[in-house]
Structures are given as structure tokens and as C-alpha cells.
Amino acid sequence: MSVKISISSLIYKSTKYADFVYNSIYKYTPELQTGEAEFYFIANDATEQVINHLENKKYKYYINNNKHYTEEELFKMGYGCPEYMNRVYKSYNEAIKKASGEIIVLINSDMGFSKDWLKNLLVNLNENVIVVGKLIEPGHPKFGVFSDSLNGTGAYQKNLGNSPDNFREDEFQKFAETFKKDLITKGGAYMPCCLYKKHAIDVGLYPEGNLAGVNFNNVIEFGDIFFFRKLKEKGINHFTCWNSIIYHFKEGEKDDK
């Protein structure tokens, strides 16, 4: 069977999160067992320890090392803070380019998955939509939970652990089964997102950073919002599937010591 769906996550410093997302996605994504889907990491300016770990575990990965620009250089290119987002968006673009499948699914390394999460995204995918899963978040001490004030499709707050070390997986799986519903609403989070690779290419992929205003620290549009806006201008609308349930720790690798 030829690969139809390509699922990818960035990783850069945490072997713990590499193992967590890999194990979760293989456990709850039968399409990976049938060969219909593939999964790979983009090692985004990754540490030597992470590269060695990916190699030893025989995880599929691609190395993407980026040039580091100064804030002044980024601002001249039209990008704003934080600096590292330049490298994050470049690596997600690399993930899209490396996809063997016609469908690309981008995820974060601090996400845990539930039964039928991918199947239910695919059911709702068509040429006119980019579909995302419904996030369950514990609530971050600094950033709270994802909010979508425009459409009301933010993350649902429920604390089932704030890292792989204390994640209550069985409780999450039971909760996901009772929480999910056959409902599609406008807007929502920006990952995990499922779309046709050709559409991502057609709109020029993600911008290589958040868009700057009058200075580097003045961000007028986040890169993922820009990407989704460009898709919308092409007639591809953003929807959340409430039967594709994903747990999201938030700031996973960044907070990992």
C-alpha cells in the first residue's frame, strides 16, 4: 500500500517527549500499521543527544539545521519576535516538503492521542477545508489554555497531567470517549492540522516567522494565523472536529528540564 498520509512532529531537545509522542501516535493510529500513513520527526536544530536517541530507537527522522538570524536581520525580512519561531516555521515547512502522502498532518511533540483521532479528521477532510482536532489542555501557569474568542472553539480545560511524567492516559482515554461528539465548528486550534499537501504548497507554506509591525517586538500576525488566512483566501476554511480528541500539555519541550 502506498503512503497516503504523512504525519510529522518537530523535536529538538527532549528524548522524553520524543518517546511520548511516538508511543502515543503509534498506539492510537492504526493507519501507521497498515502502511496507509507514515510518521517522521523533523529534528529541528536538535541536540546531539536527541539525534543519537532517534537513531538508537530507529525512529524515522530528518535533520533540519537552520541558520540563526539576529533580531535585526529578521526584522529586515519582515519577521518579529520571538526569534526561534523563524526556525520552527522553517522546520514545519520542511515537514510538509518531506511528506510522501498527499495528505499532511502536522502535530506537536507534546500531544497525546485518542482512539480514532486521525480517522475522524480524514472523514471531514475535503478540498475546501483544513481540519484540526479538539484540544484538551491542563492549563499552563503562564499561557493558560488556547482561546478562540472569534469562533468559541478554544481548548477544553481538564487537568489530566502536565507532562509525560504524570499524564493519566487511561483517564484521558475514558474522558475522550465521553467528551467527543459528531460536531464540526468553525475555527479552533492550529494543530494538529490535516490538509492536502498541494494546498500548503500552493499558498507558499508557512511564513518564516511571525509578521512584524513597526519593530521586531511588535507582532501584527502570528505565522500560523497567516498560513490559515492564506488558505481561506483560496477557499479552504478552518474547522474543528469534536470527535478527534487530542491532549496538549502546552510548551512541552520548552518547559522540559
N, C-alpha and C positions, 0 to 999 in steps of 0.2 A: 504494500500500500504506500502510495506517495504521500509525503507530508502535506497536510492541508493547512495546519495551524501552527504558528510559531509563537511560543511563549518565552518571554525574556525578562530577566531582572538584572539590575546593576548590583555589584558588590565591590567593596573597596578595602575594608579593614577588619571585618568581623567574621571569623570562621564559625562562630556560634550562629549568627544569622544566616550564613550560607547553608549550614546544615538544616536549620529550622525551615527555611522556605523550600529547600529542595525536598526534604522529607514530607512536608505538608502537601506540596503540589503533586508529588508522585502518589501519595496516599489517596488523594481526592480527585485525581484527574485520570480516569480510565483511558482517555484518548491517547495518553502517553504510552500506555501498554499496547494498544492496538497499532500504533505507528501512525495514526491519523494526525498526531501532534508531536512537536519536538519542544524541548526546553533547553535553554542555554543561558549562562551568565555572561554579562559583559563586565570584565574585570577593569573597573574604571579607576585608572591611576592606583591600582591595587598594591598593597604591601607584598613584600616577598613571602611573608607568612601565609597570606591568603592565596597567592598563586601556587605555592607548594601544597597547600591544603586541597585546592581544586584539583590539582594534578594527582595527588595521592588518593583522593576519593573517586577519581575518574569521572568527575562532573564535566559535562561539556561546557566549554567557555571560550571566549575570545578576549584577547588583551587589547585594551584601548587606552593608550597613554597619550595625554593631551599636553599641548603647550600651555604653560601658565602665563597669563597676561596680567599686567598691572591694572589697577583700577582705572588709571588714566587711559591706558590703551583700550580697555573695554568700553569706556565711555565714548571714546572717539569712534568706536564701531557701533555705537548706539545702545550699548547694554549697561544695565545698572546692577546694583547690589542684590545678593551677595556674590562675590567673585566666583565662588565654586559652582554656582548654577550654570556658568558657561560650560564647565566640564561635564556637568550632569546631563544637560540637554544634548551636548555633542554625543555622549555615550548612548542616550536613548535613540538618537538618530542612527548611530552605528547598529544598535539592536534591530532597528527596522530594516536597514540595508542588508543585514546578515540573514534575514528571515528566508527560509526556503518555502514557507507556506504562502498562500495568497491572503491568508488572514493573520494579522499580528495581534498579540495580546501582551500589553506591557503591564508589569506588576512591580511592586516594591519588595525589597528583601525582608521587610518587617510585617509581612502579611501572612495570615493563616487562612486556609481554605476549607470549604464545607462541601458536602455531597451535592453533586450536580451544578456546581458553580459555573463551570465552563459550558456545559450542555445548555444551561438556561440563558447564558449570554448569546450563544450561537443561534438558538431558536429565534431570538429577537433581532439578530443582525440582518441588515439588508443594505442595498446600495445607497440608501438615503439616511442611514443612521450610524452614529458611533455609540456603542452601548457600554455602560460601566456597571460594576457591581454595587450593591448596597453595603456600605461600611458600618461595622460595629467597632466603636473605639472606647477605650477605658477612660479617656480624658487625660490630656497631657498637662503637667503642672504649669508649663509656660504657654502652650499653644491651645489648650482646651480640646475641643472636638471640631471636626470640619463642619463649617456652616455654609449653607447655600441660601442666603436670605432672599435672593431673587425668586427662586422656584420652590423653596421649602424642602428641598431634597438633600438635606445635610446628613451627616453620620448620626447613627443612633448610639447614645451613650450607655454602655454597660461594661462594668469593670470585671473582666474575667482574666486579669493578669496584665502586667505592663512590660513584660519581656518573656522570651522563651523560658527563662528560669522558673517563672511562676504562672505560666499560661495554663488555664484549666480547660484542656482540649475537650474532654468528654462533656463538660458543662456547656462549652460553646457549641458543640455539635447538636446537643439536645435543644439548646436555645434556638439555633438556626432553623431547625425543623419546625418549631412552633411559630417563629417570627416571620418566616418567608411567606410571600403571597404572590399570586399571579397578577402583578401590578407593574405598569410602566409609567414613570413620571418624567417630566422634563428636567434637564439639568442634572445636578449631582456632583459627585467627586470626579476626579480626572484620571484616577487609576484604581483598580485595574480597568484598562480600556481595551475594547475589542473593535477592530475596524479592518477594512481591506487595505492591504499594503499599498496598493496602487493609489488609494486616496491620500494616504500620508505623503507619498512621493509627489503627487500632483500639486499639493499645497505647499511644497517646499520644506516639508518636515518641521520639526520644532525650531524656533529661533534659537540662536546660540547664547541664550541668556535672557534675563528679564529685561524689558524695554525701559530705557532711561528717559527721564524728563529733562529738567533744567540742569541736573547734576547727577553724579553717579548714585547718590543715596536717594534720589527721587525716582521711584519706580512708578511708571504710569500704566504698565500692563505686565502681568506675570506671563512667563513663556508658555505655560500650559493653556492659559486662557486665550492667548494669541492664537495658538495652534487650533483650539476648538472653534475660535471665531472664524479663522480662515476656512475651516471645514464647513461651517454654517453658511458662509458666503458662497460655497459650492453646492449648497442644498443638502448638506449632510448634518443632521441635527443630533444633539446630545440628549441621551435618555438613560435613566437608571432602571435596572431590572431588580425588582424587590424579591426575586426568588434566586438571586445569585448573591450569597451572603459571604462576606469576607471580613475577617478580624484584622484590625490595623492598630499596631502598637503606637505608631507615630514617632518619628525621629529615632527610629530603631538603631541603626548603625552609629548615628551621630552621638547618641546618648550612651552607647555601649562602651564600657571601660576596658 
